Each structure stands twice: as structure tokens, then as C-alpha cells.
């Protein structure tokens, strides 16, 4: 539901390079140019009729979906921009975002709660969020053996981002509710922080007792 263009499975490549387009077309069919004399090692990446039909219907709705996402993103910003510690993605002049996600940053010192405690509190209110970029790639288990150079900016950012609900059928009043809860949690930050710390301490004690 979060994707801007939906085909169930599969996807598409857009290019203005004719040679590249030809190579991709051949590559999705085992590298077969049509005479079964494969030109290179390719894939079985042909889209099924079902997925193509879904993609065509998604394309029909594409412009309206983007317009709605941009409206919802602007609505979120209107409601959230005055709350201390909440930051937004910077979309450079001349660029246009699809807002596949609406991701904020949370400065725990200014907001009153860390990103993780905010996500925890919103979940308790029935509001689903995602930490899509945490851990960053260099911290993920599969790549830890590569021992990367320190990436402090990446680490700081990945530890502060939180994606809020975003999809074309999201209603305006739902955006307002999410923003109202974030504002209320900011106002009660110290109280909630202490409450969660107590809850976590109790959970740890239970784990020690039954572990």
C-alpha cells in the first residue's frame, strides 16, 4: 500500500537509451533475442499478464495518486512544522517528490522524546509508523564484515527518522489525528519518558526473574 506504482510483483525501467532498452528487453527473457541464441546470461524476469493488468490500472491512477500524496505531505507539514524537534525532508527547488513515504526527523532533546519512544507511544495510540532507514546498510548484519569507515552523519540521521502513515486513501482527518497525537506527546514528553522507562525496567525485571 505504500508504493506509488503497484504491479503486485515486477516493475519497469524507464530510459532514453535505445541500446540499454534493447539489452534490458533481451535480458528479461534469459538473454534471448528471439532466436534462442542467448546473447548473455539473463533472467526469467518477464511480467505476467495479471501483474501487467494491475500495473496498467495503477498507471491510470498514477497522476491522481501523486497529487494526493503531495497534498497530504503539505498537510502534514502545516500541522507539524511548529512542533519543536520535528524536521522534514528537504526537496530542492526544481525537484518533485513522489512522497512514497512521508518521513520526519525527531530531535529528542528538542521534542522531549527520542524517535524510538515517539514510535512506541504512537503505536500505543493505534498509529503505525516505520523506521525504514534504521539500521543503515553499513550497520546491517549482512555487511558488518566489511568494516566501513565511520559514517556519523548516516548514523545520526538513521537514528532520528520516522515514516508516518502515507497512502492516497489516507483521509485528511487522519493526518490531523496523527499530528495532534505528536503534538500532545511533545507536550507530555517528560512524563511519557519516565513512564516508558518504568515500563522497560519492569519488563527487564520480569525477564530476569523468569529467564
Buried (B, 14 or more C-beta within 10 A) or exposed (E): EEEBBBBEEBEEEEEEEEEEEEBBEBBBBBBBEEEEEBEEEBEEEEBEEEBBEBBEEBBEEBEEBBEBBBBBBEBBBEBBEEBEBBBBBEEEEEEEBBBBBBBBBBBBEEBBBBBBBBBBBBEEEEBEBBBEBBBBEBBEEEEEEEEEEEBEEBBEBBBBBBBBBBBBEBEEEEBBBBBEBBBEBBEBBEEBBEEBEEEEEEEEEEEEEEE
